[in-house]
């Protein structure tokens, strides 16, 4: 596709930021399992935490709050540090929830906070409610002017010891109605009764916090309800459509980075008296890697354009997330094979890319769930 002048400028800015600010510390972020808070503040300074926030709430108003812009920024960040890209991908999903469903007071509070560098989280998954979100058991019982939350969430991105300022919780306000009795409620980090439990130690995306959230007699005002009561599941599913485009963009960035690393290595590594880039078998690997990645990019951008145009994009969102995430795993696997034993060592960034890629077909809906959604949309 052809990008607008503003989109090209944004992509260039994101690439320069990623190379300048993230590349030098990406290995440290992975090793230390944390993203320095100053990196988040620098991203806020250039508008990345408010990509989809209108100007009236402090956002940069980039290209009409474009999903295409989100794809360009997240993919550029992911080329250098997938952990940092993951934080922005989830955070923009939360921004979208407030933008589309929040009341004016909520927009002014939380979208303005996003523009200032505060980070939002989204909590749907529970120990017994992963792909089957309808099995969620966390409750928000109405009590006068408040809701009282009890329960726990697990594997929640953007909330932990290093990051996270508020979280949109999907909880049962009418348990007898199942998913039709779920509501979306925002909970601030320091609310009494809300504690952050175990921070997960992960195979990849080690810099990004993913934690258990615990709610014990956690009382929040009813003004924290987002949208209407008992419409939380619908809000969550709409948010996940947009979130899947962001995760697909993350997968694109990882694939791009693995291809770039492979090209560089193939020009430097000499075997049998010549650079391995002269070996036809490895050339075929590279051709397949690049072709699959460009096909994924076309699908991701098509989904982003459909979302920007206000067209139905559930099917495209699932298609692009499924294909781009599986492509990232395949591409990083082939890139590691090209690097041989060196690719398996931490001296090279490829092993980190390989670990980072592996989660993308799992979170924000597994590849299997994406295929269920795609088939359901086709059969309508």
C-alpha positions as CSV (number, residue, x, y, z in Angstrom):
1,X,0.0,0.0,0.0
2,X,1.0,3.6,-0.3
3,X,1.5,5.5,2.9
4,X,0.6,9.1,3.4
5,X,3.4,11.6,4.0
6,X,2.5,11.7,7.7
7,X,2.5,8.0,8.0
8,X,5.9,7.8,6.3
9,X,7.3,10.4,8.7
10,X,5.8,8.5,11.7
11,X,7.4,5.3,10.5
12,X,10.7,7.0,10.1
13,X,10.5,8.5,13.6
14,X,9.6,5.2,15.2
15,X,12.5,3.5,13.4
16,X,14.9,6.1,14.5
17,X,13.6,5.9,18.1
18,X,13.9,2.1,18.1
19,X,17.4,2.1,16.8
20,X,18.6,4.9,19.0
21,X,16.8,4.1,22.3
22,X,16.0,0.4,22.2
23,X,18.7,-1.3,20.2
24,X,21.5,-0.4,22.7
25,X,19.6,-1.8,25.7
26,X,17.4,-4.5,24.2
27,X,19.6,-7.3,25.5
28,X,19.7,-5.6,29.0
29,X,15.9,-5.4,29.0
30,X,15.7,-9.1,28.3
31,X,18.4,-10.0,30.8
32,X,17.2,-7.7,33.6
33,X,13.5,-8.5,32.8
34,X,12.4,-4.9,33.0
35,X,11.8,-1.9,30.7
36,X,13.4,1.2,32.2
37,X,10.7,3.7,33.2
38,X,12.6,6.4,31.3
39,X,12.0,4.5,28.1
40,X,8.3,4.7,28.6
41,X,8.6,8.4,29.3
42,X,10.6,9.0,26.2
43,X,7.9,7.1,24.2
44,X,5.3,9.4,25.8
45,X,7.4,12.4,24.8
46,X,7.2,11.4,21.1
47,X,3.5,10.4,21.3
48,X,3.8,6.6,21.2
49,X,1.8,6.1,24.4
50,X,-1.0,8.2,22.9
51,X,-1.0,7.0,19.3
52,X,-4.8,6.7,19.3
53,X,-5.6,9.6,21.6
54,X,-7.2,12.7,20.1
55,X,-5.6,16.1,20.5
56,X,-8.3,17.3,23.0
57,X,-7.0,14.7,25.5
58,X,-3.4,15.4,25.0
59,X,-2.7,13.1,22.1
60,X,-0.7,14.0,19.0
61,X,-3.6,13.3,16.7
62,X,-1.5,11.3,14.4
63,X,-3.0,10.7,10.9
64,X,-6.5,10.7,12.2
65,X,-5.9,8.2,15.0
66,X,-5.1,5.6,12.4
67,X,-4.7,1.8,12.9
68,X,-2.2,1.9,10.1
69,X,-0.1,4.3,12.2
70,X,-0.3,1.8,15.1
71,X,1.0,-1.0,12.9
72,X,3.9,1.1,11.7
73,X,5.0,2.2,15.1
74,X,4.6,-1.2,16.9
75,X,6.4,-3.1,14.1
76,X,9.3,-0.6,14.2
77,X,9.6,-1.0,17.9
78,X,9.4,-4.7,17.7
79,X,12.3,-4.9,15.3
80,X,14.5,-3.8,18.2
81,X,12.7,-4.8,21.3
82,X,9.5,-7.0,21.2
83,X,9.0,-6.4,25.0
84,X,8.6,-2.7,24.5
85,X,6.4,-3.2,21.5
86,X,4.1,-5.5,23.5
87,X,3.6,-2.8,26.1
88,X,2.5,-0.3,23.5
89,X,0.3,-2.8,21.7
90,X,-1.7,-3.7,24.9
91,X,-1.7,-0.1,26.0
92,X,-3.3,1.2,22.8
93,X,-5.9,-1.5,23.1
94,X,-6.9,0.0,26.5
95,X,-6.9,3.5,24.9
96,X,-9.3,2.2,22.3
97,X,-11.7,1.0,25.0
98,X,-11.9,4.4,26.6
99,X,-12.1,6.1,23.2
100,X,-15.0,4.0,22.0
101,X,-16.9,3.2,25.3
102,X,-15.7,5.6,28.0
103,X,-17.7,8.6,29.2
104,X,-16.2,12.1,29.0
105,X,-14.8,12.1,32.5
106,X,-13.1,8.7,31.9
107,X,-11.6,10.0,28.6
108,X,-10.3,13.1,30.2
109,X,-8.7,11.1,33.1
110,X,-7.3,8.0,31.4
111,X,-6.6,9.2,27.8
112,X,-4.8,12.2,29.3
113,X,-2.9,9.9,31.6
114,X,-1.9,7.8,28.6
115,X,-0.6,10.9,26.8
116,X,1.5,11.7,29.9
117,X,3.1,8.2,29.9
118,X,0.8,6.3,32.2
119,X,0.3,2.7,31.1
120,X,-3.0,0.8,31.0
121,X,-3.7,-2.9,31.3
122,X,-6.5,-5.2,30.2
123,X,-7.7,-8.1,32.4
124,X,-9.9,-10.9,31.0
125,X,-7.9,-14.1,31.4
126,X,-8.3,-16.3,34.5
127,X,-6.7,-19.6,35.6
128,X,-9.8,-21.5,34.3
129,X,-10.8,-19.0,31.6
130,X,-8.2,-18.7,28.8
131,X,-9.6,-19.5,25.4
132,X,-12.9,-20.0,27.1
133,X,-13.5,-16.5,28.3
134,X,-17.0,-17.4,29.3
135,X,-15.6,-19.4,32.3
136,X,-14.4,-16.2,34.0
137,X,-15.5,-16.1,37.6
138,X,-14.2,-12.7,39.0
139,X,-17.2,-10.8,40.3
140,X,-18.1,-7.1,40.7
141,X,-21.1,-7.0,43.1
142,X,-23.1,-3.8,43.2
143,X,-23.2,-2.2,46.6
144,X,-24.7,1.2,46.9
145,X,-22.7,3.6,44.8
146,X,-19.8,1.1,44.5
147,X,-18.8,-2.2,42.9
148,X,-17.0,-4.7,45.1
149,X,-14.6,-6.9,43.2
150,X,-13.5,-10.3,44.2
151,X,-11.5,-12.8,42.2
152,X,-8.2,-13.0,40.3
153,X,-6.8,-12.6,36.8
154,X,-3.7,-14.2,35.4
155,X,-1.2,-13.6,32.6
156,X,-2.1,-9.9,32.6
157,X,0.3,-7.8,30.5
158,X,1.3,-4.3,31.5
159,X,0.7,-4.7,35.2
160,X,3.5,-5.7,37.6
161,X,6.4,-4.3,39.7
162,X,7.8,-2.3,36.8
163,X,4.8,-0.9,35.0
164,X,1.0,-0.5,35.0
165,X,-1.1,2.4,36.3
166,X,-4.7,1.2,35.8
167,X,-6.4,-1.8,34.5
168,X,-9.7,-2.5,32.7
169,X,-11.2,-5.5,34.4
170,X,-13.9,-7.7,32.9
171,X,-16.0,-9.0,35.8
172,X,-19.4,-10.6,36.4
173,X,-22.0,-8.1,37.6
174,X,-24.8,-10.6,36.9
175,X,-23.3,-14.1,37.2
176,X,-26.5,-15.8,36.3
177,X,-26.3,-14.4,32.7
178,X,-22.8,-15.6,32.0
179,X,-21.0,-13.5,29.3
180,X,-24.1,-11.3,29.1
181,X,-23.6,-10.5,32.8
182,X,-20.0,-9.2,32.4
183,X,-19.1,-5.6,32.8
184,X,-15.9,-3.5,32.1
185,X,-14.6,-1.7,35.1
186,X,-11.4,0.4,35.5
187,X,-9.4,-0.1,38.6
188,X,-6.5,2.2,39.5
189,X,-3.2,0.6,40.7
190,X,-3.3,1.8,44.3
191,X,-7.0,0.9,45.0
192,X,-7.4,-0.8,48.4
193,X,-8.1,-4.5,47.9
194,X,-6.3,-4.7,44.6
195,X,-2.9,-6.4,44.8
196,X,-0.4,-7.6,42.2
197,X,0.5,-11.2,42.8
198,X,3.1,-13.3,41.1
199,X,5.0,-11.8,38.2
200,X,5.5,-14.5,35.7
201,X,9.1,-15.5,34.6
202,X,8.7,-16.1,30.9
203,X,10.5,-17.7,28.0
204,X,10.3,-14.6,25.9
205,X,9.2,-11.0,26.2
206,X,11.0,-11.0,29.4
207,X,11.1,-7.2,29.8
208,X,7.4,-6.8,29.8
209,X,5.5,-7.4,33.0
210,X,2.9,-10.2,33.0
211,X,1.4,-10.8,36.4
212,X,-1.5,-12.2,38.5
213,X,-4.0,-9.7,39.7
214,X,-5.9,-10.3,42.9
215,X,-9.1,-8.5,44.0
216,X,-10.2,-9.0,47.6
217,X,-13.1,-6.8,48.7
218,X,-11.8,-4.2,46.2
219,X,-14.3,-1.4,46.3
220,X,-14.5,1.1,43.3
221,X,-17.2,3.7,42.5
222,X,-19.8,2.8,40.0
223,X,-18.5,5.8,38.0
224,X,-15.6,3.4,37.0
225,X,-18.0,1.4,34.9
226,X,-17.1,1.6,31.2
227,X,-20.0,1.7,28.9
228,X,-23.2,0.0,30.1
229,X,-23.5,-2.6,32.8
230,X,-23.4,-6.2,31.5
231,X,-21.9,-5.2,28.2
232,X,-18.3,-5.9,29.2
233,X,-17.9,-9.1,27.2
234,X,-19.0,-7.2,24.0
235,X,-16.5,-4.4,24.8
236,X,-13.8,-7.0,25.4
237,X,-14.4,-8.8,22.1
238,X,-14.3,-5.5,20.2
239,X,-11.1,-4.5,21.9
240,X,-9.5,-7.8,21.1
241,X,-10.2,-7.2,17.4
242,X,-8.1,-4.1,17.4
243,X,-5.6,-5.6,19.8
244,X,-5.0,-8.5,17.4
245,X,-3.9,-6.0,14.7
246,X,-1.4,-4.7,17.2
247,X,0.0,-8.1,18.1
248,X,0.2,-8.9,14.4
249,X,2.3,-5.8,14.0
250,X,4.6,-7.0,16.7
251,X,5.0,-10.3,14.8
252,X,5.9,-8.3,11.7
253,X,8.6,-6.4,13.5
254,X,10.1,-9.6,14.9
255,X,10.1,-11.2,11.4
256,X,11.7,-8.1,9.8
257,X,14.4,-8.2,12.4
258,X,15.2,-11.9,11.9
259,X,15.4,-11.4,8.2
260,X,17.7,-8.4,8.5
261,X,19.9,-10.3,11.0
262,X,20.1,-13.3,8.6
263,X,21.1,-11.1,5.6
264,X,23.9,-9.6,7.6
265,X,25.1,-12.9,8.9
266,X,24.9,-14.6,5.5
267,X,27.2,-11.9,4.1
268,X,29.8,-12.3,6.9
269,X,29.9,-16.0,7.6
270,X,32.3,-17.9,5.4
271,X,32.0,-21.7,4.9
272,X,33.4,-23.8,2.1
273,X,35.5,-20.9,1.0
274,X,32.7,-18.4,0.4
275,X,30.0,-16.4,2.2
276,X,27.1,-18.6,3.1
277,X,24.8,-16.2,1.2
278,X,26.2,-17.8,-1.9
279,X,24.7,-21.2,-0.9
280,X,21.4,-21.8,-2.8
281,X,19.8,-23.7,0.0
282,X,20.1,-20.8,2.4
283,X,19.0,-18.4,-0.3
284,X,15.8,-20.4,-0.6
285,X,15.3,-20.1,3.2
286,X,15.7,-16.3,2.9
287,X,13.4,-16.0,-0.1
288,X,10.7,-18.0,1.8
289,X,11.2,-15.9,4.9
290,X,10.8,-12.6,3.1
291,X,7.8,-13.7,1.0
292,X,5.8,-15.0,4.0
293,X,6.6,-11.8,5.9
294,X,5.5,-9.5,3.0
295,X,2.3,-11.6,2.7
296,X,1.7,-11.1,6.4
297,X,2.3,-7.4,6.1
298,X,-0.3,-7.0,3.4
299,X,-2.9,-8.8,5.5
300,X,-2.1,-6.8,8.6
301,X,-2.3,-3.5,6.7
302,X,-5.6,-4.6,5.0
303,X,-7.1,-5.3,8.5
304,X,-5.8,-1.9,9.7
305,X,-7.3,-0.1,6.7
306,X,-10.6,-1.8,7.2
307,X,-10.7,-0.8,10.8
308,X,-9.8,2.8,9.9
309,X,-12.6,2.9,7.3
310,X,-15.2,1.7,9.8
311,X,-15.7,-1.5,8.0
312,X,-16.3,-4.9,9.7
313,X,-12.8,-6.3,10.4
314,X,-13.2,-9.2,12.8
315,X,-12.3,-11.8,10.2
316,X,-9.4,-9.8,8.9
317,X,-8.1,-9.1,12.4
318,X,-8.1,-12.8,13.2
319,X,-6.6,-13.7,9.8
320,X,-3.7,-11.2,10.2
321,X,-3.0,-12.2,13.8
322,X,-3.0,-15.9,13.0
323,X,-0.9,-15.6,9.8
324,X,1.6,-13.0,11.1
325,X,2.2,-14.7,14.4
326,X,2.7,-18.1,12.8
327,X,5.0,-16.5,10.3
328,X,7.1,-14.9,13.0
329,X,7.7,-18.3,14.6
330,X,8.5,-19.9,11.2
331,X,10.8,-17.1,10.1
332,X,12.8,-16.9,13.4
333,X,13.1,-20.7,13.4
334,X,14.6,-20.5,9.8
335,X,16.8,-17.5,10.8
336,X,18.2,-19.5,13.7
337,X,19.0,-22.4,11.4
338,X,20.8,-20.0,9.1
339,X,22.9,-18.8,12.1
340,X,23.6,-22.3,13.2
341,X,25.2,-22.7,16.6
342,X,25.8,-19.0,16.9
343,X,22.1,-18.3,16.6
344,X,21.5,-20.4,19.7
345,X,23.9,-18.3,21.7
346,X,23.0,-15.1,23.6
347,X,25.9,-13.3,21.9
348,X,23.5,-12.9,18.9
349,X,20.0,-11.3,19.2
350,X,18.4,-14.1,17.2
351,X,17.9,-16.4,20.1
352,X,15.9,-13.6,21.8
353,X,13.8,-13.0,18.7
354,X,13.1,-16.7,18.6
355,X,11.9,-16.7,22.2
356,X,9.9,-13.5,21.8
357,X,8.1,-14.8,18.7
358,X,6.8,-18.0,20.3
359,X,4.2,-16.3,22.5
360,X,2.5,-14.3,19.7
361,X,0.5,-17.3,18.4
362,X,-0.8,-17.8,22.0
363,X,-1.8,-14.5,23.6
364,X,-4.7,-12.2,22.5
365,X,-6.3,-15.4,21.3
366,X,-4.4,-18.6,20.2
367,X,-4.0,-19.5,16.6
368,X,-6.6,-22.2,17.1
369,X,-9.1,-19.6,18.4
370,X,-8.3,-17.3,15.5
371,X,-9.2,-20.1,13.1
372,X,-12.5,-20.6,14.9
373,X,-13.3,-16.9,14.6
374,X,-12.3,-16.9,10.9
375,X,-14.5,-19.9,10.1
376,X,-17.4,-18.5,12.1
377,X,-17.2,-15.3,10.1
378,X,-17.1,-17.2,6.8
379,X,-20.1,-19.3,7.8
380,X,-22.3,-16.4,8.8
